[in-house]
Amino acid sequence: MINPIKFKKKDFKKKNYTIVDNKIENPNSKPKVTVITPVYNAEKYLRKTIESVISQTLGIDNIEYILVDDCSKDSSREILLEYSFKFPTIKSVLLKGNTGTPGHPRNIGIELSTAKYITFLDADDWLEPNGLEILFNILEETNDDYIVGKTIEVQQNGTKIVGEHESCKERRNVSPYSIPHIFQHLGPRARMCRTDLLKTNKIYFPEMKFAEDKQFFIDVLTASRSISTTTAPIYYLNRVDNSDRLTNQTNILQKTNCNLKVIQYVIKKNLDVENEKMILNRLYEFDSISRFFNTPHFQRTRLKFIYYYTFRRVLKTARFLRYEFSENFSEPLNKVVYELFQNRKYKELVKLLEWNKKEKIKEIHIKDNLPYVKVPFLDEPFRYIKLPMFALVKEDSTLENKYTLHFKVYGTNMVSITDIIIRNSKDVLFEHHFEVEMEEDGNGRVIIDLALLKHLPPSHYSIYLRFNDYMKINIRKIDTKQSKRCFQNRDYIFYQTKYSNVGLKIKGQ
């Protein structure tokens, strides 16, 4: 049992919280980074989260760690008090009443922060050991307002990269608007920004159960003069046990009501037209179509008219926009869903979404060197949906220690193809890139030196063509013929995957 006399408590009569810390006052010491963690019933992973901050290569003495407990009912507060007692730079903030939103605890953290930079860490996630040092050093070198690195989502059956556009390349001193889709992933992970940017511009989280991070980071990015990105892994997003998360306790209709507030907020900012398009495209296309209509509940419910009514509320916000927002959609399927809705073809809309989810190997038609997905049950003009790009294996072979793959690409983005990625299907941190040779007619070739894959562990690997910095497509393989080579006591097998794409299996040590 921790003796409370050991702590220095600061009670703010006008505040709804109590601060508990064991700080030794030193006016000459100033932390480099403030880490803010909202806490609510997080006992299962909380120690791992805190330990990932304590073990940072930046040094715990350089970190101001503010954990704000929103009246947890489990042992979270006891864990916070334990660490506050052990580490002078860890500060526990105990709320007197539950707020039900991570926005309020994070705002308290911003208010109390004293470091030059701020970053956020949720109570069930964790950091790469050198994550804070990497972000801190880049901001110090560039004097940028904001930096974002790689987030790895950890699931029961493996890992994946979240928001790959944010971390696909090293960027320095660039405008936020120069990065395509920068507004598509706005969760509070793998990011660091200047504290004075937030406080000067009075940027705080709106206190909503959902979408509070979208509005916050929209404000951060629009206020930033220049930003940086890095390919370095920074943050691990825990999705192993997803049932207790607040966002999963909020249904899609409640989420859409929150998204509506963010849409209206952005419109009222009266931003430059092109900048507004980038921001609202995420909110209209991905939040209001992809995530809205692709929920299992939408497919099951007989009360689909509630969804249609809610979506019409979303569309009303676009009445007075200075442009047709659907022209900015990046996924052709979303444009068709929108047009079917506008034409009141609700049965076709439902069937299309159901078909798209179930039909993993879709029929591709090539017309004028452009690829189209055929939707057999839709009438014109919806039957053929144009794809940005499609790639097909022409032939492949293995000679000595090199695998050569010839392929044909159809589409309008061929000039933006940069390389091929070989990525572990279970652990995305294991991958290798190879440059491709592309001809104007869409014929391409890549030579994969097996000796360069020796660092990859035995496993199954996906193979992608990369274009437009971070976008990826598989390469369709029609035949089932395998190309196999034994090299340095390992088998390298290039084969047709269950979805008819070319893949790689490495066997042996």
N, C-alpha and C positions, 0 to 999 in steps of 0.2 A: 504494500500500500504506500502510495506516494504522500509524503507529508506536505500539505498545501502551504505550510509556513515557509517552505523553501522558495516559493514563487513570489514574484512581484506581480500583484494584480492591479490593473487599472480599470476602474469603473467609470463609464461615461453615462451620466444621468440622462443625457439627451440621446444616447445611442441605444440600440437594441441588442448590444453585445457586451461581453467582457473579454478583455485581452489577458491571456496568461502566458508569461514568458519568464525566462531566467537570465535575461540579458544583463551583461556587465556594461555599463555606460562607458563609451570611449568615443569622445567627440572627433578623434582623429581617424577613426575607422569608418569606412562607408562601404556597404556591400556593392558588388558589381551588378548582380542580377537579383531581382525579386521573382520567386516562383510562387504562384497562387494556386491553391487546391481547394475547391469546395468539397465538403464531406457530408455524406448522409448515408448512414447504415452501410459503411464500407469496410467493415472489419475483415472481410475475407481476403482482400488484396491490399489493404491500407499499408501494412508493414512493408510489402514489396515496393509500393509506390514511394514511400518515404525513404527507404534504403537506397532507391535509385537516385535520389537527390543527394543524400549524404555521401554517396560514393562517387560523385561527379569529380572528374579530373580538374575542374575549375577550382575545387576546394570548397568544402562546406563553410569555411570562414568567410568566403567571398559571396556567399549566397544568403539572402534574406528569404527564409521559407515561411510563408503565411498560409496556415491551414484554417479554413473557416468551417466550423461544424454547424449544420443546420438542424440542431436538436435531434441527433441520432438516437435511436432506440436500442441499438446494440452496444458493443464495447468500443465503438470508435473514439468516444471522448477520452476514455481511459488510455487508449493507445496514444492519442495526441498529447495528453498530459505527460505521459512517460517520456516521449521524445522531447517535449519542451523542457523538461527537467534536465535531460542529458546534454542538450545542445543549445548554447546561448543564441544561436542565429535562427532557431526554429520558434515561431510564434503561433500559439493556438488562440483562435478567436471563437468564443462560444456564444452563439446566438441565443437569445432568451425566448424566441418563438420561431416555429418552423415557417419558412417562406414558401416552400414548395417549388422553388426555381433556383437553378445554379447561378442565375444572373445576379441576384442580391449578394450572395457570398463573394462572388468575384469582384463586385463593385466595392465591397468593403476592403478587399485585398488591394485594389487599385488605390483607394483612398489612403490606406496605411503604408503603402510602398515608399521606400526611400532610396532604392537603387536607381541607377541610370537606365536600366532596361528591365522590362517585364516579360515574363512568359507564363503560360498556364499549363497545368497538369491535372487531369482528372484523377479521382481517388482510387480508381481501379486500373490505371494505366501505369507505364513506367518509361524511363528515359534510357537511351544509350549512354554508357559511362562517360563518353567525351562529348555528348550532345550539346550541353550548355556552353562548353568551351569553344566548340566550333562556331556556334551562332554568335557568341560574344565577340570572338576575334574578327569575324567578318564585318560586324557592325562597327567595331572600332577602326578597322582598316578603311571601310568605305564611307563612313559617316552617313549611311543610309538610315531611313526611318524604320525599316522593317526587313526581316529575313525569314524565309521559310525553308525547311529541309524535308527529308524523306520521312513519311509515316508508314510503318509496317503494321497492318491489321493482323492480329493473331486470332485464328479461329481453331475450332476443334480439329479440323482435318488439314491444317496448313496455314500459310500466310499469303498475303497479297499486299501490293502497294496501293495506298489511298491517294487520290489526287496526283496522279503521276506527272501531270503537266507542271506541277509546282517544283518537282525535284528531278526532272529528266536531264537537266544540264546546269552548269555553273553560270550564273548571271550576276553581274555587278552593276550598280548605278543605273538601273533601267526603270522606265515608267511602268507602273502596275498594268496599265492598259496595253503595253507591248506584249504581254503574255496571254496567248489565247486561252480562254476559259478560266482565267485566274479567279473568277468569282464563283466557280462551280463547287468548290469544296472549301467551306469556311468554318470548319470546326476548330476549336481552340487547341490545336496540337501542332508540335514541331515549329512553332512560330515564336519570334521574339521581336519586340518593338521598343522604341524609345518611350520612356515613362512620360517625358515632357510632351510628347506628341498627344498622349491621351489626356493629360491634365490641362494642357493649354487649349485643346479643342473640345474639352469637356465630353470626351467619348466614354460612355459607360454602357453596360449591358442593359437592354430593356428587360424588365422583370416579367418575362413570359415563360411558360413551361417548355416551349419549343420555339426554335428559330431565333432565339436571342443572340446566338453566336453569329448567325448570318448578318443580322443588322449591325452588330458590333464591328465585325471585320470588314463589312462594306464601308463603314465610317473610317476605319483605320486605313484601308487601302486608298479611299478617295482623298484622305488628308495627307497621305505620304507623298513626298516629293520624288523619292526614288527608293527602290527596294532591291534586294538581292535574293537569289535562290541557290541552293546547294544540293548536290546529289547524295550527300552524306546521310546515313540513317541517324535519326534524332529521337524518334518517338515510337513507342509500341502501344497500339490501340487494342485494348483487351475486348475481344468478342467471343471468348471461350464460353462464358456463361452470360447470355444477353438478356435474361428474363427480368432482372430487377432494375434495369436501367430506366430512368425517368422517361426517356423518349419512347420506350416500348410500352409505357403505361398510358401514353397519349395516343388516341386513335387518329386515323388519317384525316377525319373531318375536323377534329380539334387542331391538328397540325396545319391544315389548310387555312383555318381561321387565323392562325398566327402568321402564316405566310402572306395572307391578305394584308395584314397590318404592315408587314415589311414592304410589300409592293407599294402600298399607299405612301409609306415613309420615303421610299426611293423617289417616287414621282414628285413628291413635294420638294425634294432637294433641288429640282430644276437643273440637273446636270447637263453638260454638253451632250448632244444627241447621241453621238457614237459611243460615248462612255455609258450613257444610260442604257443603250441597247445591250451592251455587254452584261451589265448587272441584271437587267430585267429578263434577259434570255434564260438565265439560270432559274429565275423564279417562275417564269411562265412555262418553259419547256420541260425542265427536269422536275421541279417541285409540283407543278400543277398538271402535268400530263404523265411523264414517265413514272414517277413515284406515286402519283395519285391513282391512276387507272390500273396500275400493275400490282396493286395489293391483292392478296388472296381473298380478302373480304369482298372486294368489288366483284370478283368472279362468282362468288358464292351467293351473295345477297339477292333477294328478290326486290329489294328496295333501291334499285339502281337510280330511280328518279331523284333520290337525295343527293347522289353524286352529281347528277346532271344539273341539278339546281345549284349546288355549290360551285361547280365549274362555271356556270353562267355568271355567278357573282364575281369570279375571277376575271372573266372576259369583260365585264362591265368596267373594270379598272383601266382597260386598254382603249376605251372609246375615244379618248381625247389625246392619245399619243400622237406624236408627230410623224409616225411611220407605221407600217404594217408589221407588227412584232413577229408574226410567224415566218417572215422571210429570213429571220436570223437563226432559225432552228438548225442545229447541226446534225440531228438524226432524222433522216427522211421518213422513217416510220411515224415519228411524232407529228410531222406535217400532215400525213394521211389521217391519223387519228383525229387531229384538229378539224380537218376538212370534212370527215365523216360526221363529226359532231355538229358542225355548222349546217350540214345538209340533213340533219336529223336522222341519219342512218345508224341508229343506236344498235340494232341487232348486228349489223356488219362490223361496227366498232368493237363490240364484245367478242365476236368471233375472230376478228383479226388479232386481238391481243392474246386470246387463248391459243390460236394457231401459232403465233410468233414464239410463244413460250414453249410449246410442245415440239414444233418442227425444228429440230436441231440442224438438219442438213437440208437447206433450202435449195430449190431449183433456181439456177442462175441463167438468165438470158443475156446474150451480148448483142447489142445493136449499135452500129456506128462506133465500135470500139469502146462502148460504155456498158457497164454491168447493171442489170436490173434483177431484183427478186420478183419472181412470179407468185402472185397470190391467187390461186385458181378459182376461189369462190367470189372474188370481187369483180364487178363490172368496170368497164372503162369510165373515167380515167384513172381508177385506183388500182387496177390489176397489176401493173408493173411499177415497182417502187425502185427508184434509182439509188444505187449505192455509190459512195465516194470512190471506192476502189475494190477490186477483186483480183486475186492472184492464183495461178494454177501451175502445178508442177508439169514441166514438159518432159524432162528426163533427169535422172540422177545416177551417180556411180561413185564407187570408192576405188581408189588406186593408191597402193602403199598406205601412207598415213593421212591421205587427204580425201575428203568427201566433196564432190562437186555437184551442185544443184543448179539446174537450168529451169527457169520459170518464166511465165508470161503474165504481165500485169495489164489490167483494163481499168480505165478510169481517168479522172481529170487531175489527179494529184501525183502523177508519176515523177515529176521533177523534184518533188519534196522527199522522195525515198532516200534514206541515208544509210541504213544498215539492217542487218538481221540480228535479232536477239535470240539467244538460246537460254531459256530461263527454267529453273527448277519448278516443277508443278506444285511442290509442297513448301518449299522455302525460297522465297523470291530473292534472298540475299545471294544466292548462288546463280550467277548468270555470266554469259560472255557475249561480246558483240563482234561481228565481222562486217567489214565494208562490203557493199555490193557493187557490181558493175551493171549499169543500166544503159540501154540504148533508147533512142528516141521513139522506136516503135513499140516499146513496152517489154521487149525481151531483156531478161536479166540473168545474172550469174553470180553465184557466191562460191568461194572455195574455203572449206572449213578444215583447218589444220588440226588434226586430232591431238597433237602434242600440246596445243594451247588449252585443251579441255581437261588436263590432268588434275587441276585443282577442284573440279566438280565431283561431288560424291556420287556413288551409284544411285540412280533414281530415274524417274521419267521426266523429260524436259519438253516444254512447249517451244515451238519455233515461230517467230513472228517477223514480218516485215515492218519496219518502223518508218513513219513519214510524219511530216508536220511537227517535228521535234519529239512528240511523245505518243502519237496515235499509232495503233498497231492493228495488223490484220494477220490471220493465219494464211497459210498457203495450201489451197485445196489439192489433195492427192487422190486421183481417180483409181489407180490400180493398187492392189494389195502387195505388190512385190516389195520385199525388204532389201536394203543395202546394208550389209553387215561386214564389219572389219574387226579383227582382233589385233590390238596394238598395246604394247607394254602391259601384257597380262590383263587387259580389260576388253570387253566386247562393246563396240559402238554399233548400235542397231538403229538405222533410220527407217521408219515404218509409217503405215497409215493408221492414224488414231481412230477411235470409235466415231468421231465426228468428221471423218474423211479429210483430215489435214495431215501434213507431214509432221512427225514428231521424232524424238530421239530417246532411246533407252540405253543407259550405261549400266553394264553388269561387271562385277568383279571389283577387286581392290586396286 
